[in-house]
Amino acid sequence: MEIEEFIDRISCFIPFEVGLENDKLGLQVQASKQEVRKVLITYEVTSEVIQEAKEKQMDLILSFHPLIFFPLDRLIIDERVGSLLLELIQNSISLVVFHTNFDAVRGGTSWLLAERLGLSNLEFLLPNEKREGFGFGVVGEFENFVTDLYLLEKVQGITNSPIRWCIGSSRNIKKIAVVGGSGMNFAKNAYEKNVDAFLTADIKYHDFHYYKGKMMLIDPGHWETEYLVPFGMKKFVDAIFNDEITFFVSNIYTNPVEYFSKEEYNLKQKRVLLNNGV
């Protein structure tokens, strides 16, 4: 299958137009004219991921995070992006990105985390006004009220990460909004939905001040709210292509953040990754 057809087939189910306007999606590197037969799905591209793709004789890497995000005016091998682009080209491995458009599909980034939490009655936090059936974030509920400490333990059990948080208007939690990755742009939408808690990443200090006593904020980390994406993406593409293409999920742990603690958070995260997200 040619790379153009490969991208077109996926985009029928995960359209590019539902992603954020300034995101960098689709084909980022066409390193070869060869047909796409074997694809490595990864959270993001690192040298170790490229080496894994080379060893497994992959034709293409399907990445969640874009490698090229800002316009390139020069290719420098001593810089991260330039070095990785050169490595892809040298190994004849192409690169395709499905990022915020995967965030926006039913069953995408935030849905994966909400389902793992055990939430029900899921709906989009912010539905797409132009394209029905798509949107950003998820709102869901526990069957019964739980305590905020129970929720924190639940989140930590999934993310294997220390958690930054603030208390909301109540210690009893039922309705929750979830946005994987940097989602504080959707905090106002969550608050207007009268949720008890909002789970996202990269929350700033002053945001905790603003919402303390109003809405529980939970931040277990960026990678931690999105690491399920490659496994969820594999389910999508397996259903789209059946057995036409062979897909693998990368076993490379790419989280650049290290935690200093008696708890071995990074080791726990690596074990989860190697066990297919379970």
Secondary structure, 3 states (H helix, E strand, C coil): CCHHHHHHHHHCCCCHHHCCCCCCCEEEECCCCCCCCEEEEECCCCHHHHHHHHHCCCCEEEECCCCCCCCCCCCCCCCHHHHHHHHHHHCCCEEEECCHHHHCECCCHHHHHHHHHCCEEEEEEEECCCCCCEEEEEEEEEEEEEEHHHHHHHHHHHHCCCCEEECCCCCEEEEEEEEEEECHHHHHHHHHCCCCEEEEECCCHHHHHHHCCCCEEEECCHHHHHCCHHHHHHHHHHHHHCCCCEEEECCCCCCCCCCCCCCCHHHHHHHHHHCCCC
